[in-house]
Amino acid sequence: MALRPSRRSPAGPALPPPTDAELDVLRVLWDRGPSTVREVHDVVGAARPIGYTTVLKQMQVMQQKGLLTRSERFRSHVYEAASTRETTQQQLASSVLHQVFAGSARGLLQSALAGRRVTAREIDDIRALLDEYDRPRR
């Protein structure tokens, strides 16, 4: 998606936004924790056909971009996401909010809810989140 701006890691330098394929790798690492290329390939490869060397190269590029860190303490290199799932989600959501909806949280929420059927439980959860967000501001 071309709409995503760079973000800063906690360490400082600007990190590029992850592509959709990179998000697939990050999801595996967020769920499993530090993992080898083989472990990531096993998970990603179960969802869609992809070669081991493709995953290896992708993770090497992600490490060069600063999206992953790599430990060489073990026989196999072990990779880890450089940012948490929550940090990445907040940065991507903020990017969409500002670039697509001109900063309008209302517009973002209306578009998200208009695009699919929303259950009563989800609406209750959204109300609870809004109440929680509003509480410290009162």
C-alpha positions as CSV (number, residue, x, y, z in Angstrom):
1,M,0.0,0.0,0.0
2,A,1.6,3.3,-1.1
3,L,-0.1,5.3,1.6
4,R,2.1,4.3,4.5
5,P,4.8,6.8,5.6
6,S,8.0,5.9,7.4
7,R,7.9,5.5,11.2
8,R,10.5,5.7,13.8
9,S,11.7,2.8,15.9
10,P,12.1,3.2,19.6
11,A,15.9,3.3,18.9
12,G,15.5,6.3,16.6
13,P,16.1,5.8,12.9
14,A,13.1,5.9,10.5
15,L,11.7,2.5,9.7
16,P,10.0,1.9,6.4
17,P,6.4,0.6,6.6
18,P,6.0,-3.1,6.1
19,T,4.5,-4.4,2.9
20,D,1.7,-6.9,3.0
21,A,4.2,-9.8,2.5
22,E,6.3,-8.4,5.3
23,L,3.3,-8.2,7.6
24,D,2.8,-11.9,7.0
25,V,6.3,-12.6,8.4
26,L,5.8,-10.1,11.3
27,R,2.5,-11.8,12.3
28,V,4.3,-15.1,12.6
29,L,7.1,-13.5,14.7
30,W,4.6,-11.7,16.9
31,D,2.6,-14.9,17.5
32,R,5.6,-17.3,17.9
33,G,8.3,-15.0,19.2
34,P,11.9,-15.3,18.0
35,S,12.0,-17.8,15.2
36,T,14.3,-19.3,12.5
37,V,13.6,-18.9,8.8
38,R,12.5,-22.5,8.7
39,E,9.9,-21.9,11.4
40,V,8.5,-18.8,9.7
41,H,8.5,-20.6,6.3
42,D,6.5,-23.5,7.8
43,V,3.7,-21.1,9.0
44,V,3.7,-18.8,5.9
45,G,4.0,-21.7,3.5
46,A,1.0,-23.4,5.1
47,A,-1.2,-20.3,4.1
48,R,0.2,-19.8,0.6
49,P,2.7,-21.5,-1.6
50,I,6.1,-19.8,-1.1
51,G,9.7,-21.1,-1.3
52,Y,12.1,-21.3,1.6
53,T,14.6,-19.2,-0.2
54,T,12.0,-16.5,-0.9
55,V,11.2,-16.3,2.8
56,L,14.9,-16.3,3.7
57,K,15.6,-13.4,1.3
58,Q,12.5,-11.5,2.5
59,M,13.6,-11.8,6.1
60,Q,17.2,-10.7,5.2
61,V,15.8,-7.6,3.5
62,M,13.5,-6.9,6.4
63,Q,16.5,-7.2,8.7
64,Q,18.4,-4.7,6.5
65,K,15.4,-2.3,6.6
66,G,15.3,-2.5,10.4
67,L,12.0,-4.3,10.6
68,L,13.7,-7.4,12.1
69,T,16.6,-8.1,14.4
70,R,18.7,-11.2,14.0
71,S,20.6,-13.1,16.6
72,E,23.6,-15.1,15.5
73,R,24.1,-16.9,18.9
74,F,22.7,-20.1,17.6
75,R,23.6,-22.4,14.7
76,S,20.6,-21.1,12.8
77,H,19.9,-17.4,12.7
78,V,17.0,-16.4,14.9
79,Y,14.9,-13.4,13.8
80,E,12.6,-11.2,15.9
81,A,10.3,-8.3,15.1
82,A,11.9,-5.0,15.8
83,S,8.6,-3.4,16.8
84,T,5.6,-4.8,18.7
85,R,2.4,-5.7,17.0
86,E,0.6,-2.8,18.8
87,T,3.2,-0.2,17.8
88,T,3.0,-1.3,14.1
89,Q,-0.8,-1.4,14.2
90,Q,-1.0,2.1,15.7
91,Q,1.5,3.5,13.1
92,L,-0.3,2.0,10.2
93,A,-3.8,3.1,11.5
94,S,-2.4,6.6,12.1
95,S,-1.1,6.7,8.5
96,V,-4.5,5.6,7.1
97,L,-6.3,8.1,9.4
98,H,-4.3,11.0,8.2
99,Q,-3.7,10.2,4.6
100,V,-7.1,8.7,3.6
101,F,-9.5,10.4,6.1
102,A,-7.7,13.8,6.6
103,G,-7.3,13.0,10.3
104,S,-11.0,12.3,10.8
105,A,-11.4,9.4,13.3
106,R,-15.2,9.7,12.7
107,G,-14.7,9.2,8.9
108,L,-12.4,6.2,9.5
109,L,-14.9,4.6,11.9
110,Q,-17.9,5.2,9.6
111,S,-16.0,3.7,6.6
112,A,-14.9,0.7,8.7
113,L,-18.4,0.0,10.0
114,A,-20.2,0.7,6.6
115,G,-18.1,-1.9,4.9
116,R,-19.5,-5.0,6.7
117,R,-22.1,-6.3,9.1
118,V,-21.2,-5.3,12.7
119,T,-22.4,-7.5,15.6
120,A,-24.1,-6.0,18.7
121,R,-21.1,-7.3,20.7
122,E,-18.7,-5.4,18.5
123,I,-20.7,-2.2,18.9
124,D,-20.7,-2.7,22.7
125,D,-16.9,-3.2,22.6
126,I,-16.5,-0.1,20.5
127,R,-18.6,1.9,22.9
128,A,-16.6,0.6,25.9
129,L,-13.3,1.6,24.1
130,L,-14.6,5.1,23.4
131,D,-15.8,5.4,27.0
132,E,-12.3,4.3,28.2
133,Y,-10.6,6.7,25.8
134,D,-12.8,9.6,27.0
135,R,-12.5,8.9,30.7
136,P,-9.1,10.5,31.3
137,R,-10.1,13.6,29.3
138,R,-13.1,14.4,31.5
